[in-house]
Amino acid sequence: MQKATHGTPTESEEDVVADRSTEDPLPPEKHHTIRLSAGDAGPKPTESEEDVVADRTEDDPLRPKEMARSKAN
């Protein structure tokens, strides 16, 4: 039975090692903060939440205009 040889680590293995390391590879001046306006900072609705909102609205962008008019009359 042969022992496994240690080769070049995979990208995943390198990521695990980096995540567990306490060393910071970037110097302090390279760290940047991304600033978001208050409107962008809130959580975005999930696809399901968007579907519920779309189902509850009367305006259906996929319905032909003739059908929308006849429904209103």
Phi and psi in degrees as GROMACS dihedral restraints (atoms count N, CA, C in turn):
[ dihedral_restraints ]
;  ai    aj    ak    al  type     phi  dphi    fc
    3     4     5     6     1   -93.4    20    10
    4     5     6     7     1   146.4    20    10
    6     7     8     9     1   -80.2    20    10
    7     8     9    10     1   147.0    20    10
    9    10    11    12     1   -68.3    20    10
   10    11    12    13     1   135.5    20    10
   12    13    14    15     1   -88.0    20    10
   13    14    15    16     1   146.4    20    10
   15    16    17    18     1   -90.3    20    10
   16    17    18    19     1   115.8    20    10
   18    19    20    21     1  -107.5    20    10
   19    20    21    22     1  -154.8    20    10
   21    22    23    24     1   -70.3    20    10
   22    23    24    25     1   130.7    20    10
   24    25    26    27     1   -66.5    20    10
   25    26    27    28     1   148.6    20    10
   27    28    29    30     1   -73.3    20    10
   28    29    30    31     1   169.1    20    10
   30    31    32    33     1   -61.4    20    10
   31    32    33    34     1   -39.1    20    10
   33    34    35    36     1   -63.2    20    10
   34    35    36    37     1   -42.6    20    10
   36    37    38    39     1   -64.5    20    10
   37    38    39    40     1   -39.0    20    10
   39    40    41    42     1   -64.7    20    10
   40    41    42    43     1   -39.1    20    10
   42    43    44    45     1   -63.0    20    10
   43    44    45    46     1   -42.0    20    10
   45    46    47    48     1   -63.0    20    10
   46    47    48    49     1   -44.8    20    10
   48    49    50    51     1   -62.3    20    10
   49    50    51    52     1   -42.9    20    10
   51    52    53    54     1   -65.7    20    10
   52    53    54    55     1   -39.2    20    10
   54    55    56    57     1   -65.7    20    10
   55    56    57    58     1   -33.6    20    10
   57    58    59    60     1   -85.2    20    10
   58    59    60    61     1   -12.6    20    10
   60    61    62    63     1   -78.4    20    10
   61    62    63    64     1   147.6    20    10
   63    64    65    66     1   -94.3    20    10
   64    65    66    67     1    -6.9    20    10
   66    67    68    69     1   -77.3    20    10
   67    68    69    70     1   141.5    20    10
   69    70    71    72     1  -104.5    20    10
   70    71    72    73     1   115.4    20    10
   72    73    74    75     1   -72.1    20    10
   73    74    75    76     1   -16.2    20    10
   75    76    77    78     1   -98.7    20    10
   76    77    78    79     1   136.8    20    10
   78    79    80    81     1   -69.7    20    10
   79    80    81    82     1   154.9    20    10
   81    82    83    84     1   -53.2    20    10
   82    83    84    85     1   -34.9    20    10
   84    85    86    87     1   -71.4    20    10
   85    86    87    88     1   -13.6    20    10
   87    88    89    90     1   -88.3    20    10
   88    89    90    91     1   -11.4    20    10
   90    91    92    93     1   -77.8    20    10
   91    92    93    94     1   133.0    20    10
   93    94    95    96     1  -128.2    20    10
   94    95    96    97     1   148.0    20    10
   96    97    98    99     1  -106.0    20    10
   97    98    99   100     1   130.2    20    10
   99   100   101   102     1   -88.2    20    10
  100   101   102   103     1   118.2    20    10
  102   103   104   105     1   -97.0    20    10
  103   104   105   106     1   130.9    20    10
  105   106   107   108     1  -114.1    20    10
  106   107   108   109     1   146.0    20    10
  108   109   110   111     1   -70.2    20    10
  109   110   111   112     1   165.1    20    10
  111   112   113   114     1   -58.9    20    10
  112   113   114   115     1   -35.1    20    10
  114   115   116   117     1   -68.1    20    10
  115   116   117   118     1   -34.2    20    10
  117   118   119   120     1   -84.0    20    10
  118   119   120   121     1   -14.6    20    10
  120   121   122   123     1   -78.8    20    10
  121   122   123   124     1   -21.0    20    10
  123   124   125   126     1   -72.6    20    10
  124   125   126   127     1   159.2    20    10
  126   127   128   129     1   -68.5    20    10
  127   128   129   130     1   143.7    20    10
  129   130   131   132     1   -86.4    20    10
  130   131   132   133     1   146.9    20    10
  132   133   134   135     1   -66.2    20    10
  133   134   135   136     1   148.4    20    10
  135   136   137   138     1   -74.6    20    10
  136   137   138   139     1   168.4    20    10
  138   139   140   141     1   -61.2    20    10
  139   140   141   142     1   -38.0    20    10
  141   142   143   144     1   -64.3    20    10
  142   143   144   145     1   -41.9    20    10
  144   145   146   147     1   -64.9    20    10
  145   146   147   148     1   -39.0    20    10
  147   148   149   150     1   -64.6    20    10
  148   149   150   151     1   -37.5    20    10
  150   151   152   153     1   -63.9    20    10
  151   152   153   154     1   -41.3    20    10
  153   154   155   156     1   -62.6    20    10
  154   155   156   157     1   -45.2    20    10
  156   157   158   159     1   -61.7    20    10
  157   158   159   160     1   -43.1    20    10
  159   160   161   162     1   -65.0    20    10
  160   161   162   163     1   -37.8    20    10
  162   163   164   165     1   -66.8    20    10
  163   164   165   166     1   -29.8    20    10
  165   166   167   168     1   -87.1    20    10
  166   167   168   169     1   -10.9    20    10
  168   169   170   171     1   -85.8    20    10
  169   170   171   172     1   149.3    20    10
  171   172   173   174     1   -78.4    20    10
  172   173   174   175     1   -30.1    20    10
  174   175   176   177     1   -82.3    20    10
  175   176   177   178     1   115.5    20    10
  177   178   179   180     1  -108.7    20    10
  178   179   180   181     1   109.8    20    10
  180   181   182   183     1   -65.7    20    10
  181   182   183   184     1   -17.1    20    10
  183   184   185   186     1   -93.5    20    10
  184   185   186   187     1   -13.6    20    10
  186   187   188   189     1   -78.8    20    10
  187   188   189   190     1   134.6    20    10
  189   190   191   192     1   -59.0    20    10
  190   191   192   193     1   147.0    20    10
  192   193   194   195     1   -61.0    20    10
  193   194   195   196     1   -33.5    20    10
  195   196   197   198     1   -62.5    20    10
  196   197   198   199     1   -41.4    20    10
  198   199   200   201     1   -67.6    20    10
  199   200   201   202     1   -36.6    20    10
  201   202   203   204     1   -65.9    20    10
  202   203   204   205     1   -38.9    20    10
  204   205   206   207     1   -68.5    20    10
  205   206   207   208     1   -44.0    20    10
  207   208   209   210     1   -66.4    20    10
  208   209   210   211     1   -31.2    20    10
  210   211   212   213     1   -69.2    20    10
  211   212   213   214     1   -36.2    20    10
  213   214   215   216     1   -72.5    20    10
  214   215   216   217     1   -28.8    20    10
